[in-house]
Structure formats: structure tokens, C-alpha cells
Amino acid sequence: MRILPFAQTIALVLCGLMTGVLLGDRLGPTYARPALTPSSFITVQQVTHVHYGKVLPKFTVGALAGGLLWLILIRAQRSSIQFWLLAFAVAAITAAAAVTIRVNFPINDQLMTWNGTAPPDNLRQIWSTWEKAHTIRTMLWVSAFVLEVAALALATSRKDRN
């Protein structure tokens, strides 16, 4: 069963990368954004969006695919704690992706139409919705990562006992 370690690695690495990006933003830039002028805010967020937009969807799809493959490969262990930890991790990733698609993507699309010399009057109000969704999806990704690490730890300790 050589595919299982591959699925576990893909799931954990990509979930960890996504978690790190979102948590890093949530712990730092989230607090800096309100201090920016509307013009600077738009510039920073547009540049950030262009670069993150290239990799974060790939991290999400890869983490979800790796987690699902891992879950499929251990489906015979449906009654195990490892299986359910992993199932909840996959559910958390799915929920985080849904929040991103439903809330963050539309606001990011709006952001890319904004002009720094003529920012929308309700910029902060629009962005506060993005920040709330960002906090929720960050918590979901952190939860998914912790659950996957716990699932792997249980699988490893189970192998060690056998």
C-alpha cells in the first residue's frame, strides 16, 4: 500500500502550507490593513491577490484531494478514531473552501476593479466582511491541519504497536 504515505504527505504538506499562509496573514497583515490609507490598502491587496491567486487554489485542491485519497485508502477502518479525525479534517477543508468561494472570492473580484485614486466609499465595510470570512476559514484550516496531524500520529502509533 505505497500510495497511502504519498496521500498522507500530500494532504499534510498542502494543508500545512495553506494553514501557514492564512494564519500568518491573520496574525500580522490583518492588523496592519486598517492602518493603511485606502489607496495603499487597494494597492497592497491587489498585488497580494494576484500572487496568492496563483497558488492558494492549488494548495486547496491538493490538500482536499490528498485528504480524500487518504480517507478512501483507510475506509476499511471506518470505526477507528483515525478515520473520523481525517473525515472531520476533510469536512473542515471543504467548509473553508466553501467560505472562500462564497465570500472571499466575490470580494476579491470587486477589489480588483477598485482604483486607488477613487476608492469606494464603503471600502472598509466591504472589507470587514472579507476579514470575518478570513477568520472563519483560517480557524477551519488550522483545525483541519491539527486533525490530520492527529490522524497520522494515531496511524503511526498503531503501526509501532503491530
N, C-alpha and C positions, 0 to 999 in steps of 0.2 A: 504494500500500500504506500508507494512512494509519493503519490500525489498529495496525501494528507499534509506532510511537512511543507510542501510547496504552497498549498492553500492557506495553511496557518501563517506562513511567513508573509504572503501577500496581504492577507487580512490584517495582520498586526502592524506591519510596516506602514501600509497606506492609511489605516485607521489612526496610527500614531502620528503620522505626518499631518493628516488633516486636523487632528486634535491639537497638535502643537501650533499650527498656523492660527487656528481660531482662538485658542486660549491665549496665545501670545498677543494677538490683536486685542482681545478682551481685557487683558491685564495692563496694556500700555496705551496704544493709539486711541482706544475708546475714550480714555480720559483726556487725551490731547485734542481730539477733534472739536469739542465745544470751544476751545480757546482760539481756534483758527478764525480768521476773517472768512466771510462767505466765499470770497474769491479764492483764497488759499485752500479752503476746505474742498471746493469743487475741483481744483487742480490736483490736489493730493489724492482725492478719492477716484478721480477719473484715471489717473496714472496707475493707482493701485488696482483698480478694477480690470484694466487691460491686462496686467501681468497675472493677477490671480485668476482671471477668467480663462487663461490658457491651461492652468494646471489643476485648480481645485475640482472642476468637474471630473477630471481623470482620476484624482485621488478618491473621490466619492464613489464613482462607478467601480473602480478597482477594489476598494475596501468592501463595498457591498457584494461584488462578485466573489471575492475571496472568502468572505464570511458565509455566503450562501453555499459555496462549494464545500467549505469545511463542515457546515451543518448537514449537507446532503451526505457527505462521507461518513459522518458519525450517526446517521439517522437510526441505525440499529440500537443505539444507546439512548433512545428516547426517554427512558426513565432515569437517566443519570443527571446529576447536577450540572456536569459539563455541558450537556446538550442544552439545557434550559438557560444556563448563563449565556451561551452562544446565541440561542434563539432571541433572548432579550437584547443582546448586543446588535443583532441584525435588525430587530424591530426599532431600536434607537437610531441606527443609521438611516433606516427608511424614513422615520419620522423627521429626522434632521434634514434629510433631502427634501421632504415634502414642505417643510417650513421654508427652506431656501427657495424652492421653486415658486411657492405660493406668495411669499412676502418679499424676500430679498431680491430675487431676480427682477420683478417688475420695478422696484425702486431703483435698482442699478440701471435698468433700461432708461428710466427717467433721468437719472443722474448724468448719463452720457449725452443727453440733449441740452443740459444746462450750460449757460455761458457765465464764466466768472465775472464778466463786467456787468452782467444783468441777472444776478441770481434770483430765483423765485422768492417771493415774499414769505412763503411758508416753508422755506428750506429746512429749518430746524424741526418743525412739526413733522414733515415728511420723514426726515432722517431719524427722528425718535422712534418711529415705527420700525425702521430698519434695525436700530440698536436693540430694541426689545426682542425682535426675532433672532438677532445675532446672539443675544444672551441665551435664549432658549436652545438654539441649535448647538451652541458651544457646550452647554450642560449635557445635551444628548450625546454629542461626540465624546466628551470626557467619560460619561457613563459607559458608552459602547467600548471604549478602549479599556477601561478598568474591568469590565465584564469579560472581554476577550482575553486579557492577561490572566484573569482568574480561571477561565476555562482551560487555557493552556497549562497553567500551573497544576490544575487538577488532573489533566491528561498525563502530564509528566510524572506526577507523584504516583499515579496509578500504574504507569509503566515500571517505575522503580520498585514497586511492591511485587510486581509479577516476575 
